[in-house]
Amino acid sequence: MRFNEKELVSLSRQPSERAAELGMKGPKKGDVVKKRLVKLVVNFLFYFRIDEEEPIGALLLEQCRVERESGQVFSIAFLDETEKKYMFECDYEEQCGEWIDAIIKASYEFMRKNLIFYRTEIHRLTGQDPLEQYGISDETRFQVNSGLQLTSKETSSM
Amino acid sequence: MKLNERSVAHYATCESPPDKTGFLVKKGERNTAYHRRWFILKGNMLFYFEERESRDPIGVIVLEGCTVELCESAEEFAFAIKFDCAKARIYKMAAENQAAMESWVKALSRASFDYMRLVVKELERQLEEIQEAGRGDLVAAAPGGPLVKSKSARRNPLARTRSGASSASSTSSSSSSGGALSAAVFSSQRSVQEETHLPSGPSRENGVAWSKPPAALTNGFGDGPLSCVPWDGYPGSGSGADGSRPPPVPPRRRGASLESPVSPGTVCFSKLHEWYGQEVELLRGEWLQSQ
């Protein structure tokens, strides 16, 4: 699958939500722990060899599950292949908790749920849709039942 | 650079609803002819498929740090996605008609994570204000009516939600929404992520008296009648659609004309919206002039 790699690399250089040197182990059998600079930017987790400019790789943090494996270790697995886990070793427990929290909140879909919650609450409290004044009430991405109403027949072939 | 491609492709076609789908023609990367592709926009990811029925996407465009502009092209209804990095690609696309083009440009302009984050922060701020105002006006509340309780317990109500996991996803109670909203625009379902401390009493009225509306933000753009003031491209040279003061010039990036205002320096949400609004205003203006 093609993707705009140059732009993604450029994104990896943007200010990040969180960055640290962690021990990282890939999901494949035989993968070992390696020290990596792990950087969270929008809904991507980039990982670099220490002191290298360009990331080795990126993980899109959508449709994923973040779990605490032990005091200092958390894992990321993707819902299409939940047995395959990326493991991350932190230096101390609190750091581990902070990373888990940050990654959960880093997904676009999570933010969307937040938005819908706030929108609904504000409307419930004030009788007004807070998005109306910005002219974006109709945007599909802000709807409670977000997106298009695709029939199951239409989606099954996708 | 590696990417978790399989999972990314899965995101494209999993059951979470897309933000927009449709056919567009896209200028090829090596072969510069335009090819008709099926596009699925989800979050900040624009996927494209060979056919509507294709199972896997040919590719994806990550929509961060880009601007969406009209562009000169042999194709009608053309627009381009431009990125602001060295030797960046320009994705040239064309829609099937004017309405589709406008719709795609709008949707793509608002697709970035940064934009969503801004909107969420803004609503979060508004909600906090409302709650604080509610606490201040407790005396004025209708007797026996619901009172707004302390907000400390409700901070980050969705903090526990896991990305993508369905177990924590919303259950809806079908309380109908009152107010002036059309049902088509605003679904009446409420997502209950965590117990809120605001009792949903039998009355739909807000039991807290409002002494003032939520903070009014300047917004020069409305969805109302097309009072098209042709926009010169530089705020300050004309007035906004409703005669309000034009916004201060947002931080500019080199080389971009209608640039994305989402740069590290742009924090003010109302300015961001005015900016987006003017983009669409410009599109409309140009179209009207071409009629």
Interface residues (C-beta under 8 A of the other chain):
Chain A: M1 R2 F3 N4 E5 K6 E7 L8 V9 S10 L11 Q14 P15 V42 N43 E54 P55 I56 G57 A58 L59 L60 L61 E62 Q63 C64 R65 V66 F78 L79 D80 E81 D101 I103 I104 K105 A106 S107 Y108 E109 F110 M111 R112 K113 N114 L115 I116 F117 Y118 R119 T120 E121 I122 H123 R124 L125 T126 G127 Q128 D129 P130 L131 E132 Q133 Y134 G135 I136 S137 D138 E139 T140 R141 F142 Q143 V144 N145 S146 G147 L148 L150 T155 S157 M158
Chain B: M1 K2 L3 N4 E5 R6 S7 V8 A9 H10 Y11 T13 C14 E15 S16 P17 P18 D19 K20 T21 E29 I40 G43 N44 M45 R52 E53 S54 R55 D56 P57 I58 G59 V60 I61 V62 E64 G65 C66 F83 C85 A86 K87 A88 R89 K106 A107 R110 A111 S112 F113 D114 M116 R117 V119 V120 E122 L123 E124 Q126 L127 I130 Q131 G134 V148 P157 L158 A159 T161 R162 S163 G164 A165 S169 S170 S172 S175 S177 G178 G179 A180 L181 V185 F186 S187 Q189 R190 S191 Q193 T196 L198 S200 N206 V208 W210 P214 L217 N219 F221 G222 D223 P264 H273 G277
